[in-house]
Amino acid sequence: MLIAPSVLSADFSNFAHALAEIEASGAEWVHLDVMDGKFVPNLTFGPKLIADLRGKRSSSIIFDVHLMICEPEKLFEAFAHAGADNITFHVETVIHSHRAISVIHSLGKNAGISIVPSTPVSFIEELLPYADQVLVMTVNPGFGGQELIPACLEKARTLARLREERGLRFLISADGGVNEETAALFREAGVDVLVTGSTFFKARDKTALVKRLKGLA
């Protein structure tokens, strides 16, 4: 189980401090939600933030960039050069998703595909052999602090079953409603990566929280 705290819930005036907290907690990834106010009803940041954070930190923490934007393929190269390790796009925003995955791979990055709660797993089955990560949105994207939509857990179970049946290697990531009460549900469903925002940044002991989310405490 990997933990990926989302800076969407951090203090936007001090991202460097947020990144330092994530590193100190033992979390393996930092999740960076890029929003354009079109695909989702919110605005966040662009490639410069990723580049600036990369410039301040030299650790091995994975920068997991989640593009919740229209026409994401226009910015793959910019985010790759800025220092993203994983680049995930929404299949709802791209017509030629296989080509998009190939472009991300050509930039030397891991390619992720994501689906919103209303998109079924069947919509992405043909892409599973090519993806490094499948991100299941378990809330309607755009804002942090929302409650889990329980029906979305079945998507994770379906993905885990398809992965095993077909001998595939993609990671299953879940974003939305991840907290100490729901973490066990996500683990049972076969999720490999838990994206957590408000729960992480509100925690007084973030290292202990990470261990509990992993099921180690």
Secondary structure as UniProt FT lines:
FT   STRAND          2..6
FT   HELIX           7..9
FT   TURN            12..13
FT   HELIX           15..25
FT   STRAND          29..36
FT   HELIX           47..56
FT   STRAND          62..68
FT   HELIX           72..75
FT   HELIX           76..82
FT   STRAND          86..90
FT   HELIX           91..93
FT   HELIX           97..106
FT   TURN            107..108
FT   STRAND          110..115
FT   TURN            117..118
FT   HELIX           121..127
FT   TURN            128..130
FT   STRAND          133..137
FT   TURN            141..142
FT   HELIX           150..152
FT   HELIX           153..166
FT   STRAND          171..175
FT   TURN            180..182
FT   HELIX           183..188
FT   TURN            189..190
FT   STRAND          193..196
FT   HELIX           198..202
FT   HELIX           206..214
//
